[in-house]
Amino acid sequence: MRVRSSAGFRGTFGLILIPAALAYGCGGGSSGDDDDDAGASGAPASGGTNGTNAGRGGRGGTSATQGGSGGTGLIGAAGDDTGAKGGSTAAGRGGSTGVGTGGGIGESGSDAVGNGGTGVGGTGGSGGGGVTGAVPAELVGVWQETRASGGTYESAYGSTFEVTSGFSVQLKISSNGAYYFAHFAEGASIDCQTVSYFDQSVGTVVLDGNVLTFHPSERRLDITDCADSGSQDLPNDPFSFDVSLEESNHYYGGLRTYKMHMEGGAQPLDVTLLVRPPVAEPTEPAQPDGFALGTVGPFQELQGLWVPSPGTDTGFFDPSTGEAYLPELNGSPHQWLRFEGDAYETAVALQTINAEGVCKADVIYYEQGKGLFQVTEDVGGQGTHFVGDVRLEATAARLIVNVRECDEDDFVYQYDVEPLLSYYRFIYFTTAQPPESFALICDFPLSEWQSLLCTNTPSFSRRE
C-alpha cells in the first residue's frame, strides 16, 4: 500500500483498502506568481488577474514599452499592478503554470529574451513560447457527479433519450494532462424502456482559457438498447467543455473542495473534486463577539477520556505512533475527547464524506493543544449544571484522507495541517445530576478543521 505523508507525527499508517482498477497519474504544478517589483523608470506592468495560477505580469524597462498583462487565473485573488526594473528592448515572460494566457512585454536585462509561459494554453510574451499538454494543480485529481435524473441525453452522434434513471460521470486528470473520462447515462426512449450509453475515453486534456479540450487516443461507446446493443470504437475527434471552478465543501464533515461546472456535453455537469489538498491559509475566525475568554484550563471535573457512545472506538488513531485505521461502522459516532492537566486532544473518524460518484473518501482528523475555559452560568444556582465558553488552541493537527473503491487511485493521504484556534460553548452536568455529561456546542464561526469535529456535535460521557 502506498502512503503519502508529510513530516510531523511518528510511525506508520495502516488502512485496509478495497482493491480496484483504473488509473491516472497524480501530482500538480506550482502556482503562478504576480510581479511585485517597483519600476525605476519603466511604465507600470500589469499584475496577473486572479492571482492563483495567474501568469506573471510583464516587466517594463527604461527603453521598453509598457509591461504586458499577466495570465488570467481560473480562480483566485487579483495580482498587483506595479512596474519593474528593466533593460532596453526586453522580451516578455509567460505565465508560470497559469490557467489563462501568458504574460507580455518586459523581462529585465539588455536585449533579454523572456521565458515562454508554461501555463496551460498560455502564450509566452514577445520572444517566448507557450507550452501545452499540462493542467493547473486545481484540476488534478478525481472529479465525479451522480444524478438521479438528468433530462435529455444526446450522444455525439445524434442519439437521444430521456435520462429518467440519471447518469454518473467520472473524470480523472493527471498533472501531465493525461485523462480518463467516463459518462454513463440510463433512461428510456420511445422505442425502448431501458436505454443506456457508456462513453469512455483516455488521452490528453488541455485547458485554454476556460475551454477544456479532450484529445482522445482511445474512445469506446457501449450501448444497451432494445434494437441495437453492443460496443463500438469511436473516432478520436477532440471534444470540449466550457468550465469554471467554485469553492465547495463535502456534504459530510464540510471538508473544503472544488466544484467544476462543465457546459457543452450531453448534459451540463457539476463534478466535485474527491480530494483537495489542504489550503495554505486555512480559515481561523477572530474571537467572537460576546465570547468569554477564560484564564484556566480544563476543570478538574473534566479530566479524563470522554466518548459519545458505548460503541465508540477510541483506538483508531494513536498520537504516540501515528498509527490509524478506519473503525467499524456500528451506528456509534467514532470521536473522542481527552483532558489531561491544561492540555486536550481529540479525534474523529468520518466514513464516506463525499456525496458524488463511485470513488469514496474517508477522513480521520486529530488535534492536540491547550484549552481555556470560562463558566458563564451556574444554571439554577444548584452547582450541578454549568454552561460556558471554551477556546481550544491546537498546537499540532493531522488530517488523513483515505480514497477507496477507486481502482488504482485507492490511496491514503496524510497531512500535518496548520494548528488553529477554535471557539465553542460547553455544557456540563455533574455527577450530582446524573448522568454526568459534557458537550461542546458549535455556535460560533468555525475554523477550517473544526467542521470535522462538529459534524456529529455529540454529548460526551466519561469512559475513564
SULFENKA-V470564 format. One record per residue. N is the residue number from 1. RES is the residue in one small letter. NEAR is the number of other C-alpha atoms within 8 Angstrom. Layout:
n->N res->RES near->NEAR
n->N res->RES near->NEAR
//
This chain:
n->1 res->m near->3
n->2 res->r near->5
n->3 res->v near->9
n->4 res->r near->7
n->5 res->s near->7
n->6 res->s near->7
n->7 res->a near->5
n->8 res->g near->5
n->9 res->f near->9
n->10 res->r near->7
n->11 res->g near->7
n->12 res->t near->8
n->13 res->f near->9
n->14 res->g near->7
n->15 res->l near->9
n->16 res->i near->5
n->17 res->l near->6
n->18 res->i near->7
n->19 res->p near->10
n->20 res->a near->9
n->21 res->a near->8
n->22 res->l near->8
n->23 res->a near->9
n->24 res->y near->11
n->25 res->g near->9
n->26 res->c near->9
n->27 res->g near->8
n->28 res->g near->11
n->29 res->g near->9
n->30 res->s near->9
n->31 res->s near->12
n->32 res->g near->14
n->33 res->d near->12
n->34 res->d near->14
n->35 res->d near->16
n->36 res->d near->10
n->37 res->d near->8
n->38 res->a near->8
n->39 res->g near->14
n->40 res->a near->7
n->41 res->s near->7
n->42 res->g near->17
n->43 res->a near->11
n->44 res->p near->13
n->45 res->a near->16
n->46 res->s near->14
n->47 res->g near->17
n->48 res->g near->20
n->49 res->t near->13
n->50 res->n near->14
n->51 res->g near->17
n->52 res->t near->12
n->53 res->n near->19
n->54 res->a near->23
n->55 res->g near->26
n->56 res->r near->19
n->57 res->g near->20
n->58 res->g near->19
n->59 res->r near->20
n->60 res->g near->21
n->61 res->g near->22
n->62 res->t near->11
n->63 res->s near->8
n->64 res->a near->15
n->65 res->t near->11
n->66 res->q near->13
n->67 res->g near->19
n->68 res->g near->15
n->69 res->s near->14
n->70 res->g near->20
n->71 res->g near->19
n->72 res->t near->16
n->73 res->g near->16
n->74 res->l near->14
n->75 res->i near->10
n->76 res->g near->9
n->77 res->a near->8
n->78 res->a near->9
n->79 res->g near->11
n->80 res->d near->10
n->81 res->d near->11
n->82 res->t near->13
n->83 res->g near->17
n->84 res->a near->17
n->85 res->k near->15
n->86 res->g near->17
n->87 res->g near->15
n->88 res->s near->11
n->89 res->t near->12
n->90 res->a near->18
n->91 res->a near->16
n->92 res->g near->22
n->93 res->r near->21
n->94 res->g near->25
n->95 res->g near->22
n->96 res->s near->16
n->97 res->t near->17
n->98 res->g near->21
n->99 res->v near->20
n->100 res->g near->17
n->101 res->t near->19
n->102 res->g near->23
n->103 res->g near->20
n->104 res->g near->17
n->105 res->i near->18
n->106 res->g near->20
n->107 res->e near->17
n->108 res->s near->13
n->109 res->g near->9
n->110 res->s near->9
n->111 res->d near->9
n->112 res->a near->11
n->113 res->v near->11
n->114 res->g near->15
n->115 res->n near->12
n->116 res->g near->17
n->117 res->g near->21
n->118 res->t near->15
n->119 res->g near->22
n->120 res->v near->18
n->121 res->g near->14
n->122 res->g near->20
n->123 res->t near->16
n->124 res->g near->20
n->125 res->g near->19
n->126 res->s near->11
n->127 res->g near->11
n->128 res->g near->16
n->129 res->g near->11
n->130 res->g near->14
n->131 res->v near->12
n->132 res->t near->10
n->133 res->g near->10
n->134 res->a near->12
n->135 res->v near->19
n->136 res->p near->17
n->137 res->a near->11
n->138 res->e near->5
n->139 res->l near->7
n->140 res->v near->14
n->141 res->g near->11
n->142 res->v near->11
n->143 res->w near->11
n->144 res->q near->15
n->145 res->e near->13
n->146 res->t near->10
n->147 res->r near->8
n->148 res->a near->8
n->149 res->s near->9
n->150 res->g near->13
n->151 res->g near->8
n->152 res->t near->10
n->153 res->y near->13
n->154 res->e near->11
n->155 res->s near->8
n->156 res->a near->6
n->157 res->y near->5
n->158 res->g near->6
n->159 res->s near->8
n->160 res->t near->9
n->161 res->f near->12
n->162 res->e near->11
n->163 res->v near->15
n->164 res->t near->11
n->165 res->s near->10
n->166 res->g near->13
n->167 res->f near->14
n->168 res->s near->12
n->169 res->v near->13
n->170 res->q near->14
n->171 res->l near->11
n->172 res->k near->13
n->173 res->i near->16
n->174 res->s near->15
n->175 res->s near->15
n->176 res->n near->8
n->177 res->g near->12
n->178 res->a near->13
n->179 res->y near->13
n->180 res->y near->14
n->181 res->f near->12
n->182 res->a near->11
n->183 res->h near->12
n->184 res->f near->11
n->185 res->a near->13
n->186 res->e near->13
n->187 res->g near->14
n->188 res->a near->12
n->189 res->s near->11
n->190 res->i near->6
n->191 res->d near->5
n->192 res->c near->10
n->193 res->q near->9
n->194 res->t near->11
n->195 res->v near->14
n->196 res->s near->11
n->197 res->y near->12
n->198 res->f near->11
n->199 res->d near->12
n->200 res->q near->11
n->201 res->s near->12
n->202 res->v near->12
n->203 res->g near->12
n->204 res->t near->12
n->205 res->v near->15
n->206 res->v near->14
n->207 res->l near->13
n->208 res->d near->13
n->209 res->g near->11
n->210 res->n near->10
n->211 res->v near->10
n->212 res->l near->12
n->213 res->t near->12
n->214 res->f near->11
n->215 res->h near->11
n->216 res->p near->12
n->217 res->s near->9
n->218 res->e near->10
n->219 res->r near->13
n->220 res->r near->11
n->221 res->l near->12
n->222 res->d near->11
n->223 res->i near->12
n->224 res->t near->11
n->225 res->d near->10
n->226 res->c near->10
n->227 res->a near->5
n->228 res->d near->7
n->229 res->s near->9
n->230 res->g near->7
n->231 res->s near->8
n->232 res->q near->7
n->233 res->d near->8
n->234 res->l near->8
n->235 res->p near->5
n->236 res->n near->9
n->237 res->d near->6
n->238 res->p near->8
n->239 res->f near->7
n->240 res->s near->10
n->241 res->f near->11
n->242 res->d near->11
n->243 res->v near->11
n->244 res->s near->9
n->245 res->l near->10
n->246 res->e near->8
n->247 res->e near->8
n->248 res->s near->8
n->249 res->n near->9
n->250 res->h near->12
n->251 res->y near->8
n->252 res->y near->11
n->253 res->g near->12
n->254 res->g near->10
n->255 res->l near->10
n->256 res->r near->10
n->257 res->t near->13
n->258 res->y near->12
n->259 res->k near->12
n->260 res->m near->13
n->261 res->h near->12
n->262 res->m near->13
n->263 res->e near->10
n->264 res->g near->9
n->265 res->g near->8
n->266 res->a near->9
n->267 res->q near->11
n->268 res->p near->9
n->269 res->l near->9
n->270 res->d near->9
n->271 res->v near->13
n->272 res->t near->12
n->273 res->l near->13
n->274 res->l near->13
n->275 res->v near->9
n->276 res->r near->8
n->277 res->p near->4
n->278 res->p near->8
n->279 res->v near->5
n->280 res->a near->4
n->281 res->e near->4
n->282 res->p near->9
n->283 res->t near->7
n->284 res->e near->10
n->285 res->p near->10
n->286 res->a near->4
n->287 res->q near->6
n->288 res->p near->9
n->289 res->d near->4
n->290 res->g near->4
n->291 res->f near->7
n->292 res->a near->8
n->293 res->l near->10
n->294 res->g near->11
n->295 res->t near->7
n->296 res->v near->10
n->297 res->g near->12
n->298 res->p near->14
n->299 res->f near->8
n->300 res->q near->5
n->301 res->e near->4
n->302 res->l near->7
n->303 res->q near->11
n->304 res->g near->10
n->305 res->l near->11
n->306 res->w near->12
n->307 res->v near->14
n->308 res->p near->14
n->309 res->s near->9
n->310 res->p near->6
n->311 res->g near->8
n->312 res->t near->12
n->313 res->d near->8
n->314 res->t near->9
n->315 res->g near->6
n->316 res->f near->11
n->317 res->f near->12
n->318 res->d near->9
n->319 res->p near->7
n->320 res->s near->6
n->321 res->t near->9
n->322 res->g near->12
n->323 res->e near->12
n->324 res->a near->12
n->325 res->y near->10
n->326 res->l near->9
n->327 res->p near->8
n->328 res->e near->4
n->329 res->l near->5
n->330 res->n near->5
n->331 res->g near->5
n->332 res->s near->10
n->333 res->p near->9
n->334 res->h near->12
n->335 res->q near->14
n->336 res->w near->13
n->337 res->l near->11
n->338 res->r near->11
n->339 res->f near->13
n->340 res->e near->9
n->341 res->g near->7
n->342 res->d near->10
n->343 res->a near->12
n->344 res->y near->12
n->345 res->e near->11
n->346 res->t near->11
n->347 res->a near->13
n->348 res->v near->12
n->349 res->a near->13
n->350 res->l near->11
n->351 res->q near->8
n->352 res->t near->9
n->353 res->i near->13
n->354 res->n near->11
n->355 res->a near->8
n->356 res->e near->8
n->357 res->g near->12
n->358 res->v near->7
n->359 res->c near->9
n->360 res->k near->13
n->361 res->a near->14
n->362 res->d near->12
n->363 res->v near->12
n->364 res->i near->13
n->365 res->y near->12
n->366 res->y near->12
n->367 res->e near->13
n->368 res->q near->12
n->369 res->g near->12
n->370 res->k near->12
n->371 res->g near->14
n->372 res->l near->13
n->373 res->f near->15
n->374 res->q near->12
n->375 res->v near->9
n->376 res->t near->9
n->377 res->e near->7
n->378 res->d near->12
n->379 res->v near->10
n->380 res->g near->6
n->381 res->g near->5
n->382 res->q near->7
n->383 res->g near->8
n->384 res->t near->11
n->385 res->h near->13
n->386 res->f near->13
n->387 res->v near->13
n->388 res->g near->13
n->389 res->d near->16
n->390 res->v near->14
n->391 res->r near->13
n->392 res->l near->11
n->393 res->e near->11
n->394 res->a near->12
n->395 res->t near->10
n->396 res->a near->11
n->397 res->a near->13
n->398 res->r near->11
n->399 res->l near->12
n->400 res->i near->11
n->401 res->v near->12
n->402 res->n near->12
n->403 res->v near->13
n->404 res->r near->14
n->405 res->e near->11
n->406 res->c near->14
n->407 res->d near->11
n->408 res->e near->9
n->409 res->d near->11
n->410 res->d near->14
n->411 res->f near->10
n->412 res->v near->12
n->413 res->y near->10
n->414 res->q near->12
n->415 res->y near->10
n->416 res->d near->12
n->417 res->v near->9
n->418 res->e near->7
n->419 res->p near->10
n->420 res->l near->10
n->421 res->l near->11
n->422 res->s near->12
n->423 res->y near->14
n->424 res->y near->12
n->425 res->r near->12
n->426 res->f near->12
n->427 res->i near->13
n->428 res->y near->11
n->429 res->f near->14
n->430 res->t near->11
n->431 res->t near->8
n->432 res->a near->7
n->433 res->q near->9
n->434 res->p near->8
n->435 res->p near->7
n->436 res->e near->12
n->437 res->s near->13
n->438 res->f near->11
n->439 res->a near->11
n->440 res->l near->11
n->441 res->i near->10
n->442 res->c near->11
n->443 res->d near->6
n->444 res->f near->7
n->445 res->p near->8
n->446 res->l near->13
n->447 res->s near->13
n->448 res->e near->9
n->449 res->w near->8
n->450 res->q near->9
n->451 res->s near->12
n->452 res->l near->11
n->453 res->l near->12
n->454 res->c near->10
n->455 res->t near->9
n->456 res->n near->6
n->457 res->t near->10
n->458 res->p near->7
n->459 res->s near->9
n->460 res->f near->11
n->461 res->s near->11
n->462 res->r near->10
n->463 res->r near->7
n->464 res->e near->5
//
